[in-house]
């Protein structure tokens, strides 16, 4: 089997005396979606920051294509083909779609000191890139980003990342603030990115959304991977239980019920 595009091996992260991540080992293959599930406080945001070069692991290794790499800065992560799309698409509301798409890498025309921003070319490329992802409502690159819906902003950010050569897409709670229709829209784009051979890390606490697109799942509880499984191996209820740390609770309840059934309905005696 080919090496995963991105892998974390035994990654730990401490801030002073506080351990936030414990021995995280994860991998994401090309053309697959790894869903990272966990409630608030599970360590998801620290993990995203390590994968996107904002934080450095205290120990452990990050690999790209099976080769250990350092990601000392977000720029280093981007150069290694890792793009992070945050909840609101990380876009600029008062910029046009074309400008926002090319921010920092604007196409120009003319030469030398007479170079100017090539608005038409920027708009054409941006609109085509977004429409290629099935977002047909966007047909004018001069439209302001602020006028787009949450789902369209996400789509714009994802299309931009793909256009600029991303191989790994890290999507941070992309459907959290969206209604059903908008969320469906984003999930469709995640599937499209997967079809194009990208490796997608989809961070969410919404089990249904994860199950709609995920190939591989990891549940994070208090900074550790509590479960790591593939599509079809666990039901929605099992995943929800795990996220709530409910698996141990459920087995305890079953034990108590079993005891009561065999002891004429009496609960177990208290242990001292």
C-alpha positions as CSV (number, residue, x, y, z in Angstrom):
1,X,0.0,0.0,0.0
2,X,1.3,3.5,-0.8
3,X,2.4,5.7,2.1
4,X,-0.3,8.0,3.4
5,X,0.0,11.6,2.2
6,X,-0.1,12.8,5.8
7,X,0.7,10.9,9.0
8,X,1.2,11.7,12.6
9,X,3.2,9.2,14.6
10,X,3.2,9.3,18.4
11,X,2.5,13.1,18.5
12,X,2.4,14.7,22.0
13,X,1.8,18.4,22.8
14,X,2.3,20.1,26.1
15,X,2.0,23.7,27.0
16,X,4.2,24.1,30.1
17,X,3.0,21.5,32.6
18,X,-0.3,20.9,30.8
19,X,-0.4,17.9,28.5
20,X,-2.9,18.6,25.7
21,X,-2.3,15.8,23.2
22,X,-1.2,12.3,24.1
23,X,0.5,9.9,21.7
24,X,-1.6,10.7,18.6
25,X,-1.1,8.4,15.7
26,X,-3.2,9.1,12.6
27,X,-2.9,8.8,8.9
28,X,-4.8,10.0,5.9
29,X,-4.6,8.5,2.4
30,X,-5.0,10.2,-1.0
31,X,-8.7,10.1,-2.0
32,X,-9.9,9.5,1.5
33,X,-11.7,11.4,4.2
34,X,-10.5,11.1,7.8
35,X,-13.1,12.3,10.2
36,X,-11.8,13.6,13.5
37,X,-14.7,13.5,15.9
38,X,-14.7,15.0,19.4
39,X,-16.5,17.3,21.7
40,X,-15.3,20.8,22.7
41,X,-12.1,20.4,24.8
42,X,-11.2,17.1,23.1
43,X,-8.0,18.7,21.7
44,X,-9.2,19.0,18.1
45,X,-8.1,22.6,17.7
46,X,-4.5,21.9,19.0
47,X,-4.3,19.0,16.6
48,X,-5.3,21.2,13.6
49,X,-2.7,23.7,14.6
50,X,0.0,21.0,14.6
51,X,-1.0,19.7,11.2
52,X,-1.1,23.2,9.8
53,X,2.2,24.4,11.2
54,X,0.9,26.8,13.8
55,X,2.2,24.7,16.8
56,X,5.1,22.3,16.9
57,X,4.7,18.9,18.5
58,X,6.5,18.4,21.9
59,X,7.5,15.0,20.7
60,X,6.5,12.6,17.8
61,X,6.9,12.8,14.1
62,X,4.9,14.3,11.2
63,X,5.3,12.5,7.9
64,X,4.4,13.5,4.3
65,X,4.5,10.6,1.8
66,X,6.2,8.5,4.4
67,X,9.0,11.0,4.9
68,X,9.4,12.8,8.3
69,X,9.1,16.6,7.9
70,X,9.1,19.6,10.1
71,X,6.2,22.1,9.8
72,X,7.7,25.0,11.6
73,X,5.3,27.6,10.1
74,X,1.9,27.7,8.3
75,X,3.9,28.6,5.2
76,X,5.9,25.3,5.5
77,X,2.7,23.4,5.8
78,X,1.3,25.2,2.7
79,X,4.5,24.4,0.8
80,X,4.0,20.7,1.7
81,X,0.5,20.9,0.1
82,X,-1.5,21.2,3.4
83,X,-4.4,23.7,3.3
84,X,-6.6,24.5,6.2
85,X,-10.1,25.9,5.7
86,X,-11.6,27.4,8.8
87,X,-15.2,27.5,9.8
88,X,-16.1,30.6,7.9
89,X,-13.9,29.9,4.9
90,X,-11.2,32.4,6.0
91,X,-12.4,34.8,3.4
92,X,-12.6,38.6,3.2
93,X,-16.2,39.9,3.2
94,X,-15.4,43.2,1.4
95,X,-13.3,41.7,-1.3
96,X,-14.6,40.5,-4.7
97,X,-14.6,36.7,-5.3
98,X,-11.8,37.1,-7.9
99,X,-9.6,39.2,-5.5
100,X,-10.3,36.9,-2.6
101,X,-9.4,33.8,-4.7
102,X,-6.0,35.3,-5.6
103,X,-5.1,37.2,-2.5
104,X,-1.3,37.4,-2.2
105,X,-0.8,35.8,-5.7
106,X,-2.7,38.2,-8.0
107,X,-2.4,37.7,-11.7
108,X,-1.0,40.8,-13.5
109,X,-0.8,42.1,-17.0
110,X,1.7,44.5,-18.6
111,X,5.4,44.5,-17.7
112,X,7.9,46.0,-15.3
113,X,6.6,49.0,-13.4
114,X,3.5,49.0,-15.6
115,X,2.1,45.7,-14.3
116,X,-1.5,45.9,-13.1
117,X,-3.9,43.4,-11.5
118,X,-5.6,41.4,-14.3
119,X,-9.1,41.6,-13.0
120,X,-10.8,39.7,-15.8
121,X,-8.4,36.8,-15.7
122,X,-8.6,36.5,-11.9
123,X,-12.4,36.6,-12.1
124,X,-12.6,34.0,-15.0
125,X,-10.3,31.6,-13.2
126,X,-12.0,32.0,-9.8
127,X,-15.5,31.5,-11.2
128,X,-14.4,28.5,-13.3
129,X,-12.7,26.9,-10.3
130,X,-15.8,27.3,-8.1
131,X,-18.2,26.1,-10.8
132,X,-16.0,23.1,-11.4
133,X,-17.0,22.1,-7.9
134,X,-20.6,22.3,-8.8
135,X,-21.3,25.7,-7.3
136,X,-23.3,27.0,-10.3
137,X,-24.9,30.0,-8.5
138,X,-21.6,31.9,-8.6
139,X,-21.1,33.4,-12.0
140,X,-19.7,36.8,-11.4
141,X,-16.2,37.2,-10.0
142,X,-16.9,40.9,-9.1
143,X,-19.4,39.9,-6.5
144,X,-18.4,40.6,-2.9
145,X,-17.6,37.6,-0.7
146,X,-19.7,39.1,2.0
147,X,-22.8,38.4,-0.2
148,X,-22.1,34.7,-0.3
149,X,-23.8,32.2,2.0
150,X,-21.7,30.3,4.5
151,X,-21.6,27.2,2.3
152,X,-20.5,29.2,-0.7
153,X,-17.7,30.8,1.2
154,X,-16.5,27.3,2.3
155,X,-16.7,26.2,-1.3
156,X,-14.7,29.2,-2.5
157,X,-12.0,28.5,0.1
158,X,-11.9,24.8,-0.8
159,X,-11.8,25.5,-4.6
160,X,-9.0,28.0,-4.0
161,X,-6.9,25.5,-2.0
162,X,-7.3,22.9,-4.7
163,X,-6.4,25.4,-7.5
164,X,-3.2,26.2,-5.7
165,X,-2.1,22.6,-5.5
166,X,-3.3,21.5,-2.0
167,X,-2.9,17.7,-1.5
168,X,-4.3,17.7,2.0
169,X,-7.4,19.7,3.0
170,X,-8.0,20.2,6.7
171,X,-11.6,21.3,7.2
172,X,-12.3,22.7,10.6
173,X,-16.0,22.3,11.6
174,X,-17.1,23.3,8.1
175,X,-20.7,22.5,8.6
176,X,-21.1,23.7,12.3
177,X,-22.8,27.0,11.6
178,X,-24.7,26.0,8.5
179,X,-28.3,25.0,7.9
180,X,-29.2,21.6,6.4
181,X,-29.1,22.7,2.8
182,X,-25.9,24.6,3.1
183,X,-24.3,21.7,5.0
184,X,-25.3,19.3,2.3
185,X,-23.7,21.6,-0.2
186,X,-20.3,21.5,1.7
187,X,-20.5,17.7,2.1
188,X,-20.9,17.4,-1.7
189,X,-17.8,19.5,-2.2
190,X,-15.9,17.3,0.3
191,X,-16.8,14.3,-1.8
192,X,-15.7,16.1,-5.0
193,X,-12.3,16.9,-3.4
194,X,-12.0,13.2,-2.4
195,X,-12.8,12.1,-6.0
196,X,-10.0,14.4,-7.2
197,X,-7.5,12.4,-5.1
198,X,-7.1,14.8,-2.2
199,X,-6.6,13.6,1.3
200,X,-9.2,15.3,3.5
201,X,-9.2,15.7,7.3
202,X,-12.7,16.6,8.3
203,X,-13.0,17.9,11.9
204,X,-16.5,17.9,13.3
205,X,-18.7,17.0,16.3
206,X,-21.6,16.2,14.0
207,X,-21.7,12.4,13.7
208,X,-24.3,12.4,10.8
209,X,-22.1,14.7,8.7
210,X,-19.0,12.6,9.4
211,X,-20.8,9.4,8.4
212,X,-22.0,11.0,5.1
213,X,-18.4,11.5,3.8
214,X,-16.0,9.6,6.0
215,X,-13.9,6.6,5.1
216,X,-11.8,6.5,8.3
217,X,-12.8,7.8,11.7
218,X,-10.9,8.8,14.8
219,X,-12.6,9.9,18.1
220,X,-10.6,12.3,20.2
221,X,-11.3,12.4,24.0
222,X,-9.3,14.5,26.3
223,X,-6.4,14.8,23.8
224,X,-6.1,11.1,23.0
225,X,-7.4,8.9,20.2
226,X,-10.1,6.9,22.0
227,X,-11.1,4.9,18.9
228,X,-9.9,4.5,15.3
229,X,-12.1,2.7,12.8
230,X,-13.2,2.5,9.2
231,X,-16.5,3.1,7.5
232,X,-19.2,0.6,8.4
233,X,-17.4,-0.7,11.5
234,X,-19.5,1.3,14.1
235,X,-23.1,2.5,14.2
236,X,-24.1,6.1,14.7
237,X,-25.1,5.3,18.3
238,X,-21.7,3.7,19.0
239,X,-19.9,6.7,17.7
240,X,-22.1,9.1,19.7
241,X,-21.6,7.0,22.8
242,X,-17.8,7.1,22.3
243,X,-17.7,10.8,21.8
244,X,-19.6,11.4,25.0
245,X,-17.2,8.9,26.7
246,X,-20.5,7.0,27.0
247,X,-19.1,3.6,26.1
248,X,-17.8,2.9,29.6
249,X,-21.1,4.2,31.1
250,X,-23.2,1.9,28.8
251,X,-21.2,-1.2,29.8
252,X,-21.5,-0.2,33.5
253,X,-25.3,0.1,33.1
254,X,-25.5,-3.3,31.4
255,X,-23.5,-4.8,34.2
256,X,-25.8,-3.4,36.8
257,X,-28.9,-4.6,34.8
258,X,-27.3,-8.1,34.5
259,X,-26.7,-8.2,38.3
260,X,-30.2,-7.1,39.1
261,X,-31.7,-9.7,36.7
262,X,-29.9,-12.5,38.5
263,X,-30.5,-11.1,42.0
264,X,-34.3,-10.7,42.1
265,X,-34.1,-7.1,41.0
266,X,-31.7,-6.0,43.8
267,X,-29.0,-3.6,42.8
268,X,-25.4,-4.5,43.6
269,X,-24.3,-3.7,47.2
270,X,-22.3,-0.5,47.5
271,X,-18.5,-1.1,47.5
272,X,-16.5,0.6,50.2
